[in-house]
Structure formats: structure tokens, C-alpha cells
């Protein structure tokens, strides 16, 4: 029994000594992520504009075009073309039957986009090969980025779980989950990015995204601020379509 105890103590001592002599090193590592779309044959990129709707508080076409161009200038090797955004709603609406007039007024242009169903009227513009080929010839056959942007207010109510601090009779603090009924409001952003080959006018790739943000009913937030906050969440995914991205982390090494 004494010999077994001695061996156990000896083993524990060896473990403690080994641990005491071990050094820990954090090594930074980067993991490359291949782009979803091969753009090596393009030298230029033209963010052409978007069919946008949902709210009049934010110009989804103008703001999205500016933001993506800014991001591509700093985080892409493609040369960004500066030009006016294309009037895609007018292009898609051209030659189609006008919406019915109300109160005897003559309709003056494309119908307003208020929800996802309204966007379907314009989706055909991205399949117009001849149109996009002409645009490509005008801008020296770039990669064309276009699509739709739906940014709209939303309201939601229901049971929400949140953490609440409580203290017992001895003043000790603990956090407990509390379920309460809340009314919340905010915005939902649903962009669709369409990538078109400016040499042929054909669609190379498209992706849909959805992000939302909700606030307490008594909290106010400007629509434009909420738009940029939601776009910040989507930009990394958008960029990963066109260029290699790297995920940074650390690895622990023992010596």
C-alpha cells in the first residue's frame, strides 16, 4: 500500500513538474477563403444601380450603389467605374402596360415598390442580355453588379426573453432569464446582388440576403442609421463573392 502511494505521488510530481516547465505560445494564423465567383478575367467592376423600394426615407438605389463602390475601391483589386446609376426601374417598365390610373390621374411612370410582390414586376430586367451587353460595351466590358434592394419598416410583438439582475437578502447578485411581452419595431433589409458578365450580358451569379433589426417600441432610430447597420452585416458576404477573404485567429503551441 505504501509503495502504491509512493508511485502515485511520484507520478503527480512528474505531471506538476512537466506543467511548470511548459511554455505556451499564441501563434496568429490566417485561413484563406476562396471567392465564390472567379473574376480573374475582369479588370473593372461597374456597380450599375439597383431596383429599390420599401420606404421613402432611404434611397436604397443611391445608398447601396455608393456603399458598394466605396467598399470595392478599398477591398478589391478591380478598378471601380464611377458613373451615374442606371435608371433600372424605367428600363424594366419601358414598353409595359402602365398601372391603372386613380382619381382620373394619368400614371406618370413605374409603380411604387412597397413589398416583395412589387419587385417581381422588375425582375425580368436582369435577364435582358442585349441591354446588359450594350452597357458592357459602353464601359469596356466590366463585371456588372446590380440587383434589388428592399428596405422596409416592420413591427413585431410577442414574448421576448431577456436577462435581469436580481439580488438576494444577502446582497448577492445573479442573473435570471425573464420572459416578457414586448412590442418592437425596426427595419428589414433584403438585398439581392446580381453579377453580370459585361462581355456577354449574361448573369454569372446571384445571391439573396436578409437582415433585420428591432428596437423597443418607445425607442426611435433614424432609418438611414439602421440601413447602414444592416449593410455592415452583409458587406463581408458580398465581398467574399468577388475576392479572397481571410479569417484571422490564433493557435496555442506548447513547448
C-alpha positions in Angstrom: 0.0 0.0 0.0 2.9 2.3 0.9 4.7 1.5 -2.4 1.5 2.3 -4.4 1.1 5.6 -2.7 4.7 6.5 -3.3 4.3 5.7 -7.0 1.1 7.9 -7.2 2.9 10.8 -5.5 5.8 10.4 -7.9 3.6 10.4 -10.9 1.8 13.6 -9.7 5.1 15.3 -9.1 6.2 14.5 -12.6 3.0 16.0 -14.1 3.3 19.1 -12.0 7.0 19.5 -12.9 6.2 19.0 -16.6 3.4 21.5 -16.5 5.6 24.0 -14.7 8.3 23.7 -17.4 5.8 24.0 -20.3 5.7 27.3 -22.2 2.5 28.5 -24.0 2.7 30.4 -27.3 -0.1 32.0 -29.2 0.6 31.9 -32.9 -1.5 34.1 -35.2 -3.0 32.2 -38.2 -5.0 33.2 -41.3 -7.3 30.9 -43.1 -8.0 31.9 -46.7 -11.5 31.6 -48.1 -11.8 31.2 -51.9 -14.2 33.6 -53.7 -17.5 32.2 -54.9 -17.0 33.8 -58.3 -13.9 33.8 -60.5 -13.4 37.4 -61.6 -9.8 37.0 -62.8 -10.8 37.8 -66.4 -12.2 41.2 -65.4 -10.2 44.4 -64.8 -13.1 46.7 -64.0 -16.3 46.5 -62.0 -19.4 48.6 -62.5 -21.9 48.9 -59.7 -24.7 49.8 -62.0 -27.6 50.5 -59.6 -30.5 48.7 -58.0 -34.2 48.4 -58.2 -35.1 49.6 -54.7 -38.2 50.2 -52.6 -39.8 49.7 -49.2 -39.6 53.1 -47.7 -39.1 56.7 -49.0 -36.9 57.6 -46.0 -33.8 55.9 -47.6 -32.9 55.8 -51.3 -31.9 52.2 -51.5 -30.6 52.5 -55.0 -28.3 55.5 -54.4 -27.1 54.5 -50.9 -26.3 50.9 -51.9 -24.5 51.9 -55.1 -22.3 54.4 -53.2 -21.6 51.9 -50.4 -20.6 49.0 -52.6 -18.4 51.2 -54.8 -16.6 52.5 -51.7 -16.0 49.0 -50.3 -14.8 47.7 -53.7 -12.3 50.5 -54.0 -10.5 49.5 -50.8 -11.1 45.8 -50.7 -11.0 44.6 -54.3 -8.3 44.6 -57.0 -10.9 45.5 -59.6 -11.0 49.1 -60.9 -14.3 50.7 -59.9 -16.1 52.6 -62.6 -17.6 55.9 -61.5 -20.8 56.7 -63.4 -24.4 57.6 -62.8 -26.6 54.7 -61.5 -28.7 53.3 -64.3 -32.5 54.0 -64.2 -33.3 50.3 -64.0 -37.0 50.9 -63.0 -37.6 52.9 -66.1 -35.7 50.3 -68.2 -37.7 47.5 -66.8 -41.0 49.4 -67.1 -40.4 50.6 -70.7 -43.0 49.2 -73.1 -45.1 47.6 -70.4 -48.6 48.3 -69.6 -49.0 51.3 -67.2 -50.7 50.8 -63.8 -54.3 51.8 -63.7 -55.0 55.5 -63.1 -56.7 56.6 -59.9 -59.0 59.6 -59.4 -58.7 60.3 -63.1 -54.9 61.0 -62.9 -52.7 59.8 -65.6 -49.9 57.4 -64.4 -46.5 59.1 -64.9 -44.2 56.1 -64.6 -43.3 52.8 -62.9 -45.4 51.8 -59.9 -44.1 52.3 -56.4 -42.3 49.3 -54.8 -43.8 48.7 -51.4 -43.2 45.0 -50.8 -41.6 41.9 -52.3 -44.5 41.2 -54.7 -44.0 44.6 -56.3 -40.4 43.7 -57.1 -41.5 40.8 -59.4 -42.5 43.3 -62.0 -38.9 44.4 -62.4 -37.0 41.1 -62.1 -37.1 40.5 -65.9 -34.6 43.4 -66.4 -31.7 41.2 -65.2 -32.3 38.7 -67.9 -32.2 41.3 -70.7 -29.0 40.1 -72.3 -29.0 42.7 -75.1 -29.4 45.6 -72.7 -26.5 44.4 -70.4 -24.3 43.7 -73.3 -24.7 47.3 -74.5 -23.9 48.5 -71.1 -20.8 46.3 -71.1 -19.7 47.7 -74.4 -20.1 51.3 -73.1 -17.9 50.7 -70.1 -15.3 48.4 -71.6 -16.8 45.1 -70.7 -16.6 45.2 -66.9 -18.1 42.9 -64.3 -21.5 44.4 -63.6 -23.1 44.4 -60.2 -26.8 45.1 -59.9 -29.9 43.7 -58.2 -32.7 44.7 -55.9 -32.9 46.3 -52.5 -35.9 46.1 -50.2 -35.6 48.1 -47.1 -38.8 48.5 -45.2 -40.1 49.2 -41.7 -41.5 46.4 -39.7 -43.3 45.8 -36.4 -43.4 42.7 -34.2 -44.9 41.8 -30.9 -44.6 38.7 -28.7 -42.8 37.1 -25.8 -39.2 38.1 -25.5 -36.6 36.6 -23.2 -34.1 38.9 -21.6 -31.6 38.7 -18.7 -32.4 40.6 -15.5 -30.2 41.2 -12.5 -31.7 40.2 -9.1 -30.2 40.3 -5.6 -31.0 38.0 -2.6 -31.4 39.0 1.0 -27.6 38.9 1.5 -27.0 41.3 -1.5 -25.6 38.5 -3.7 -26.2 39.3 -7.4 -27.3 36.8 -10.0 -28.8 37.0 -13.5 -32.0 35.2 -14.3 -33.9 34.9 -17.6 -37.2 36.8 -17.7 -39.9 36.4 -20.3 -42.0 39.5 -21.0 -44.4 40.6 -23.7 -43.0 43.4 -25.8 -43.9 45.4 -28.9 -41.0 46.1 -31.1 -40.4 48.0 -34.3 -37.5 48.3 -36.7 -36.4 47.6 -40.2 -35.8 44.6 -42.5 -33.2 44.7 -45.3 -33.4 42.2 -48.2 -30.9 42.8 -51.0 -30.4 40.6 -54.0 -27.0 41.0 -55.7 -26.8 40.1 -59.3 -23.4 39.7 -61.1 -23.5 40.1 -64.9 -20.7 39.5 -67.4 -20.4 42.8 -69.3 -18.9 40.9 -72.3 -21.9 38.7 -72.9 -24.7 40.3 -70.9 -25.5 37.0 -69.1 -26.0 36.5 -65.4 -23.0 34.8 -63.7 -24.2 34.6 -60.2 -26.9 36.0 -57.8 -27.4 35.9 -54.1 -30.2 36.8 -51.7 -29.6 38.1 -48.2 -31.9 39.1 -45.3 -31.1 41.0 -42.1 -33.4 42.7 -39.6 -33.1 45.0 -36.6 -35.7 45.6 -33.9 -36.0 48.2 -31.2 -38.3 48.7 -28.2 -41.5 50.4 -29.3 -40.5 53.6 -27.4 -37.1 53.8 -29.0 -36.5 55.8 -32.1 -33.7 55.2 -34.6 -33.2 57.0 -38.0 -33.9 54.8 -41.0 -30.6 55.7 -42.6 -28.6 54.6 -39.5 -30.5 51.3 -39.4 -29.8 50.8 -43.1 -26.1 51.2 -42.7 -26.0 49.0 -39.6 -27.7 46.2 -41.5 -25.5 46.6 -44.5 -22.4 46.4 -42.3 -23.5 42.8 -41.5 -23.8 41.9 -45.2 -20.7 43.6 -46.7 -18.3 40.7 -45.8 -20.5 38.2 -47.5 -20.8 40.4 -50.6 -17.0 40.9 -50.8 -16.4 37.2 -50.3 -18.2 36.6 -53.6 -15.6 38.6 -55.6 -12.3 38.3 -53.7 -10.4 36.0 -51.3 -11.0 36.8 -47.7 -9.0 35.7 -44.7 -10.3 34.6 -41.3 -7.8 35.6 -38.6 -7.3 33.6 -35.4 -4.7 32.2 -33.0 -3.3 28.7 -32.3 -1.9 27.7 -28.9 1.5 25.9 -29.1 3.2 24.1 -26.2 6.9 24.0 -25.8 
